[in-house]
Amino acid sequence: MPPSRPDPAWLDAQYNNRARIPEHPQIFARWQRDSLAARQSLRCALDERYGDGAGETLDVFEPKRAGAPVLVFIHGGYWRALDKADQSFVAPAYVDAGAMVVVPNYALAPAVTVAHITLQMVRALAWVWREAPHFGGDPRRLVVAGHSAGGHLAAMLMLTRWRDVAPDLPADLVTRAVAISGLFDLEPLRHAPFIAADLQLSAADVRRLSPARLPAPAAGELVALVGGDESEEFRRQNRLIRRRWGERAVPVCEEVPGRHHLDVLDAWADPHQRAHGLTLERLGLA
C-alpha cells in the first residue's frame, strides 16, 4: 500500500517504469522494428485523420474479410511519450485472428492536458463508429484496449455519454474494454516528481479523470490485466478498479506471471498467451 502521506521518492520508484526496466531502450527498438515490419506486411491505411487537431490521426489495419470485429488499441507513455507508429506490432496477431485493428495517435503532454487527450480519444472512437465499415470492420463488434495510460483512456471511454457527443452515436458504443497495466486513480501522479510537472493534474482533474473515482459503467465489462512483476502500485491499481467497479463491470482482474510493465504488452500481442485469448473472446473470435 502507498504511504499515508505521498513520498515523492517512493512514488517515482513505483511509477517510473523506464528506471525500473534498464533494458527499455532495447525493447522500444524491437517494438519499432516489429511495427515497421507489420506496416509493410499488412494491408493498412496510415495517418487517417479523425480530427483537425494536433496528433489526431490513426492507422487502420484492414481485416482479411469484411464484417470483422474492430479492435482499437491505445498506446501508453504516460500521455507524454510514444507514438502509434511504435505500436503497430500489436496488429498482426489480431488481424490473423480475423479482426480489424485501429491504432490512434493523440497529442502529448505537456503541450496538452490529460482531459484534452481523453476527448481526442472520444473523437477517435466516433470516427471508428462512422468509418470502420469502409475498411471492412463492424463497429457493433468493438473492443477498446489500451496499455498503461492507454488503459486509463480505454476505461474512460466506457464512461462516455455517447449520445451527448453526437446524436448519430449509439449509447453503448464502447461496452468492452481491455486495460493492460492501466492507471485508474491519477492522484499518485500528482506527487511523483518524474511526471507531475508534465501532467499538471489538479485535485479536480483527479476527481473527474480517474475511472476508479467514478461510478462503474451501467453496462459492459472491463478486463483488467497487469504484469506479475510490475511495481506494487501498478498491481494495486489493477485491483483497485475491480474493487471500485465491482465484479460485474470487471469480471477479469488478473496478473500476467513473469511480465513487467513493457513485456506484458508483448504477452497481450502473443496468440499463445492467455491475455491475447481473453481479448479474442471479447471480439467474438475465440
Backbone hydrogen bonds, N-H to C=O, Kabsch-Sander energy under -0.5 kcal/mol:
donor,donor_aa,acceptor,acceptor_aa,energy
11,L,7,D,-2.6
12,D,8,P,-2.5
13,A,9,A,-2.1
14,Q,10,W,-1.7
15,Y,11,L,-2.7
16,N,12,D,-2.6
17,N,15,Y,-1.6
20,R,16,N,-1.4
21,I,17,N,-1.5
24,H,21,I,-2.1
26,Q,23,E,-0.6
27,I,23,E,-1.8
28,F,24,H,-2.7
29,A,25,P,-2.2
30,R,26,Q,-2.1
31,W,27,I,-2.6
32,Q,28,F,-2.3
33,R,29,A,-2.3
34,D,30,R,-2.9
35,S,31,W,-2.4
36,L,32,Q,-2.3
37,A,33,R,-2.1
38,A,34,D,-1.9
39,R,35,S,-2.2
40,Q,36,L,-1.7
41,S,37,A,-1.6
42,L,38,A,-2.3
44,C,42,L,-0.6
45,A,60,V,-2.5
46,L,44,C,-0.5
48,E,58,L,-2.5
50,Y,56,E,-1.4
51,G,56,E,-1.1
56,E,53,G,-1.7
57,T,55,G,-1.8
58,L,48,E,-2.2
59,D,103,V,-2.2
60,V,45,A,-2.7
61,F,59,D,-0.5
61,F,101,V,-3.6
62,E,43,R,-2.1
62,E,60,V,-0.7
67,G,136,G,-0.5
68,A,65,R,-0.5
68,A,136,G,-2.3
70,V,138,D,-0.5
70,V,141,R,-2.4
71,L,100,M,-3.2
72,V,70,V,-0.5
72,V,143,V,-2.7
73,F,71,L,-0.6
73,F,102,V,-2.9
74,I,72,V,-0.5
74,I,145,A,-2.5
75,H,73,F,-0.5
75,H,104,P,-0.6
80,R,77,G,-2.0
81,A,77,G,-0.8
86,D,83,D,-1.8
87,Q,84,K,-1.8
90,V,87,Q,-1.9
91,A,88,S,-2.1
94,Y,90,V,-0.7
94,Y,91,A,-0.6
95,V,91,A,-2.6
96,D,92,P,-2.9
97,A,93,A,-1.2
98,G,94,Y,-0.6
98,G,95,V,-1.2
99,A,94,Y,-2.5
100,M,69,P,-2.7
101,V,61,F,-2.1
102,V,71,L,-2.9
103,V,59,D,-2.6
105,N,57,T,-3.0
109,A,79,W,-3.0
111,A,108,L,-1.1
112,V,108,L,-0.6
117,I,113,T,-2.1
118,T,114,V,-2.5
119,L,115,A,-2.0
120,Q,116,H,-1.9
121,M,117,I,-2.1
122,V,118,T,-1.6
123,R,119,L,-2.1
124,A,120,Q,-2.4
125,L,121,M,-2.3
126,A,122,V,-2.0
127,W,123,R,-2.1
128,V,124,A,-2.2
129,W,125,L,-2.3
130,R,126,A,-1.9
131,E,127,W,-3.1
132,A,128,V,-2.3
134,H,131,E,-1.6
135,F,131,E,-0.6
135,F,132,A,-1.9
136,G,133,P,-1.0
137,G,132,A,-2.4
138,D,68,A,-3.4
141,R,138,D,-2.2
143,V,70,V,-2.5
144,V,176,R,-2.2
145,A,72,V,-3.5
145,A,143,V,-0.5
146,G,178,V,-2.0
147,H,74,I,-1.9
148,S,180,I,-3.1
150,G,147,H,-2.6
151,G,148,S,-0.7
152,H,148,S,-1.6
153,L,149,A,-2.1
154,A,150,G,-2.3
155,A,151,G,-2.0
156,M,152,H,-2.2
157,L,153,L,-1.9
158,M,154,A,-1.0
158,M,155,A,-0.6
159,L,155,A,-0.7
159,L,156,M,-1.0
160,T,157,L,-0.8
162,W,160,T,-1.3
164,D,161,R,-1.1
165,V,161,R,-0.8
165,V,162,W,-0.6
166,A,162,W,-1.9
169,L,166,A,-1.6
173,L,170,P,-1.3
175,T,173,L,-0.6
177,A,221,E,-2.0
178,V,144,V,-2.2
179,A,223,V,-3.1
180,I,146,G,-3.1
180,I,178,V,-0.6
181,S,179,A,-0.6
181,S,225,L,-3.7
182,G,225,L,-0.5
183,L,148,S,-0.9
184,F,182,G,-0.6
189,L,186,L,-1.0
190,R,186,L,-0.7
190,R,187,E,-1.6
191,H,188,P,-1.3
195,I,192,A,-1.8
196,A,192,A,-2.6
197,A,193,P,-0.6
198,D,195,I,-0.6
199,L,195,I,-1.9
200,Q,196,A,-2.7
206,V,202,S,-2.1
207,R,203,A,-1.8
208,R,204,A,-1.9
209,L,205,D,-1.9
210,S,206,V,-0.9
212,A,184,F,-2.4
213,R,210,S,-2.0
214,L,211,P,-1.5
221,E,175,T,-2.7
222,L,249,A,-3.5
223,V,177,A,-2.6
224,A,222,L,-0.6
224,A,252,V,-3.0
225,L,179,A,-3.0
225,L,223,V,-0.6
226,V,254,E,-1.4
228,G,256,V,-3.3
229,D,259,R,-2.6
230,E,227,G,-1.6
235,R,231,S,-2.1
236,R,232,E,-2.2
237,Q,233,E,-2.9
238,N,234,F,-1.8
239,R,235,R,-1.8
240,L,236,R,-2.6
241,I,237,Q,-1.6
242,R,238,N,-0.9
243,R,239,R,-2.2
244,R,240,L,-2.8
245,W,241,I,-2.5
246,G,242,R,-2.2
249,A,245,W,-0.5
250,V,246,G,-2.0
252,V,222,L,-0.7
254,E,224,A,-2.4
256,V,226,V,-3.2
259,R,256,V,-1.3
264,V,260,H,-1.4
265,L,262,L,-1.6
266,D,262,L,-0.7
267,A,263,D,-1.6
268,W,264,V,-1.6
269,A,265,L,-1.5
270,D,267,A,-1.2
273,Q,270,D,-2.2
277,G,273,Q,-1.8
278,L,274,R,-2.6
279,T,275,A,-1.1
280,L,276,H,-2.3
281,E,277,G,-2.2
282,R,278,L,-1.3
283,L,279,T,-1.7
284,G,280,L,-0.7
284,G,281,E,-0.9
285,L,280,L,-3.0
286,A,280,L,-0.7
